[in-house]
Amino acid sequence: MESPRKRRYTEEEYLAMEYVSEFKHEFVDGQIYPWGHPNMLGMYDVQAMSGASLPHNTIAGNAFGLLRNALRGKGCRPHNSDMRVHIPLTGTYLYPDVLVVCGQPEILKNGKIDLLLNPVVIIEVLSDSTADYDRSGKFMRYRSIESVRDYLLLDSRSVRAELYSRMENGQWTLTEILDPAGAVILASVKSTLAMAELYEDVTFEL
């Protein structure tokens, strides 16, 4: 039997709901999801319901703290997952784990909701249920933002980083960092993040 068709929401309906909601939600392809995002099957991510894992939160916090120190006085500022990004080309609203804005933030106001339009660096921490989507559908949406230059994925299950960087010709290159003694080089903001510091105090779940 054919499954029932999901109702599609408008951006206006999403923003009205988010305005009064106690919890964060993301908006993709007319669907509203708890923050943490659906997996590739369109189901709710368990982490979105119960909170992200300790490794996930530790890695995201480390990345934010390192960037805050590295970018001080350079005209760029990191933000944590409370900052919502609007992707006009796809009508999507997402909460990256960490992002960086340089220069004047471009903000689209909707009531009391701030919608950021010009991130330069976006960082997502991978989990079992979101890894494939973060590498594919989410990356496709993020790279439609002209200001984005670096998209960094940090694994929460092992010491592993995947850095996608936009070249001057518009092509994207992938650099994998697997060495715990290595570093992530974010050329767009002239910053180097040591893997040992990104994964400091992280104990991987068995």
C-alpha positions as CSV (number, residue, x, y, z in Angstrom):
1,M,0.0,0.0,0.0
2,E,1.3,3.4,-0.9
3,S,2.4,5.4,2.1
4,P,0.5,8.6,2.9
5,R,1.8,11.7,1.3
6,K,3.5,14.1,3.8
7,R,2.2,17.6,4.1
8,R,4.5,20.2,2.6
9,Y,4.9,23.3,4.7
10,T,5.8,26.8,3.4
11,E,8.8,28.8,4.6
12,E,6.3,31.2,6.3
13,E,4.7,28.4,8.2
14,Y,8.1,27.1,9.3
15,L,9.3,30.5,10.5
16,A,6.0,31.1,12.3
17,M,6.4,27.8,14.2
18,E,10.0,28.4,14.9
19,Y,9.2,31.8,16.3
20,V,7.2,30.3,19.2
21,S,8.9,26.9,19.5
22,E,11.0,25.9,22.6
23,F,13.2,23.7,20.4
24,K,15.1,24.2,17.2
25,H,13.9,22.8,13.9
26,E,15.4,22.7,10.4
27,F,13.4,23.2,7.2
28,V,14.3,21.1,4.1
29,D,12.2,20.5,0.9
30,G,9.0,21.6,2.6
31,Q,9.5,19.4,5.6
32,I,10.2,20.4,9.2
33,Y,12.6,18.3,11.3
34,P,14.0,18.5,14.8
35,W,17.5,19.9,14.9
36,G,20.0,17.2,14.2
37,H,18.4,16.5,10.8
38,P,16.7,13.5,9.3
39,N,18.8,10.6,8.0
40,M,18.7,9.6,4.3
41,L,15.4,7.7,4.9
42,G,13.7,10.8,6.1
43,M,13.3,9.6,9.6
44,Y,14.0,11.7,12.6
45,D,17.5,11.5,14.0
46,V,17.5,10.0,17.5
47,Q,20.2,12.5,18.5
48,A,17.8,15.3,17.6
49,M,15.3,13.9,20.1
50,S,17.5,13.1,23.0
51,G,20.4,15.5,22.5
52,A,23.7,14.9,20.6
53,S,26.3,12.5,22.0
54,L,29.0,13.6,24.3
55,P,31.8,13.1,21.7
56,H,29.7,15.2,19.2
57,N,29.2,18.0,21.7
58,T,32.8,18.0,22.8
59,I,34.2,18.1,19.3
60,A,31.8,20.9,18.3
61,G,32.8,22.9,21.5
62,N,36.5,22.3,20.8
63,A,36.1,23.6,17.2
64,F,34.2,26.7,18.3
65,G,36.8,27.5,21.1
66,L,39.8,27.0,18.8
67,L,38.3,29.2,16.1
68,R,37.3,31.9,18.7
69,N,40.9,32.1,19.8
70,A,42.4,31.9,16.3
71,L,40.1,34.5,14.8
72,R,40.2,37.1,17.5
73,G,41.1,40.5,16.0
74,K,41.0,39.2,12.4
75,G,37.5,40.4,11.4
76,C,36.0,36.9,11.5
77,R,33.8,35.4,14.2
78,P,32.7,31.8,14.9
79,H,29.1,31.0,16.0
80,N,27.7,27.8,17.5
81,S,24.6,25.8,16.6
82,D,22.3,28.6,17.8
83,M,22.9,30.5,14.6
84,R,20.4,29.6,11.8
85,V,21.6,29.7,8.2
86,H,19.1,30.5,5.4
87,I,19.9,29.1,1.9
88,P,17.7,31.1,-0.5
89,L,18.4,29.0,-3.6
90,T,16.9,25.9,-2.0
91,G,14.6,27.5,0.5
92,T,16.4,25.7,3.3
93,Y,17.0,26.7,6.9
94,L,19.8,24.8,8.8
95,Y,21.7,25.0,12.1
96,P,25.4,24.1,11.5
97,D,27.3,22.8,14.5
98,V,29.8,25.7,14.0
99,L,30.2,28.4,11.4
100,V,32.4,31.4,10.7
101,V,31.3,34.8,9.4
102,C,33.9,37.4,8.1
103,G,33.2,41.1,7.8
104,Q,29.7,42.3,8.1
105,P,27.1,39.6,8.7
106,E,24.3,39.6,6.2
107,I,21.2,39.0,8.2
108,L,17.7,38.6,6.9
109,K,15.3,39.6,9.7
110,N,12.0,37.8,10.2
111,G,10.4,39.1,13.3
112,K,12.8,38.4,16.1
113,I,14.5,35.6,14.1
114,D,17.9,36.2,12.6
115,L,18.6,34.4,9.4
116,L,22.3,34.4,8.4
117,L,23.1,34.5,4.7
118,N,26.9,34.7,4.3
119,P,28.9,32.1,6.3
120,V,32.5,31.5,5.1
121,V,33.2,28.3,7.0
122,I,30.7,25.7,8.0
123,I,31.5,22.8,10.3
124,E,29.4,19.7,10.9
125,V,30.1,16.9,13.3
126,L,29.3,13.5,11.8
127,S,27.1,10.8,13.6
128,D,26.0,7.4,12.4
129,S,22.6,8.6,11.3
130,T,23.7,11.9,9.6
131,A,27.1,11.2,8.0
132,D,25.8,10.3,4.6
133,Y,23.4,13.3,4.5
134,D,26.1,15.7,5.7
135,R,28.4,14.6,2.8
136,S,25.7,14.7,0.1
137,G,22.4,16.5,0.4
138,K,23.5,19.0,3.1
139,F,26.8,19.7,1.3
140,M,24.8,20.3,-1.9
141,R,22.7,22.9,-0.2
142,Y,25.6,24.6,1.6
143,R,27.8,24.9,-1.5
144,S,25.0,26.9,-3.2
145,I,25.9,29.7,-0.8
146,E,28.4,31.9,-2.7
147,S,30.2,33.0,0.5
148,V,31.1,29.5,1.7
149,R,34.7,28.6,1.1
150,D,35.4,25.7,3.5
151,Y,33.1,22.9,4.6
152,L,34.6,20.8,7.4
153,L,33.3,17.5,8.6
154,L,34.6,16.1,11.9
155,D,33.8,12.5,12.7
156,S,32.5,11.8,16.2
157,R,33.3,8.0,15.9
158,S,37.1,8.3,15.2
159,V,39.8,10.9,14.6
160,R,38.9,11.9,11.1
161,A,38.4,15.2,9.3
162,E,37.1,15.8,5.8
163,L,37.7,19.3,4.4
164,Y,36.0,20.5,1.3
165,S,37.5,23.7,-0.1
166,R,36.2,25.9,-2.9
167,M,38.9,26.8,-5.4
168,E,39.1,30.0,-7.4
169,N,37.6,28.3,-10.4
170,G,34.6,27.2,-8.4
171,Q,35.6,23.5,-8.1
172,W,35.7,21.8,-4.7
173,T,38.7,19.8,-3.5
174,L,38.6,17.2,-0.6
175,T,41.4,16.8,1.9
176,E,41.2,14.0,4.4
177,I,43.1,14.3,7.7
178,L,43.4,10.9,9.6
179,D,46.7,11.6,11.5
180,P,46.0,12.5,15.2
181,A,49.1,14.6,15.0
182,G,47.9,16.4,11.9
183,A,46.0,19.6,11.4
184,V,43.1,21.1,9.5
185,I,44.1,24.2,7.4
186,L,41.3,26.6,6.8
187,A,42.7,28.8,4.1
188,S,39.6,31.0,3.9
189,V,40.2,32.3,7.4
190,K,44.0,31.7,7.6
191,S,43.6,29.4,10.5
192,T,45.1,26.0,11.4
193,L,43.3,23.7,13.8
194,A,45.3,20.8,15.4
195,M,43.6,17.5,15.3
196,A,44.8,16.8,18.8
197,E,43.0,19.9,20.0
198,L,39.9,19.3,18.0
199,Y,39.6,15.8,19.6
200,E,40.8,16.9,23.1
201,D,38.9,15.2,25.9
202,V,37.0,13.0,23.4
203,T,36.3,9.4,24.4
204,F,34.8,7.4,21.6
205,E,31.7,5.3,22.3
206,L,32.1,1.6,21.8
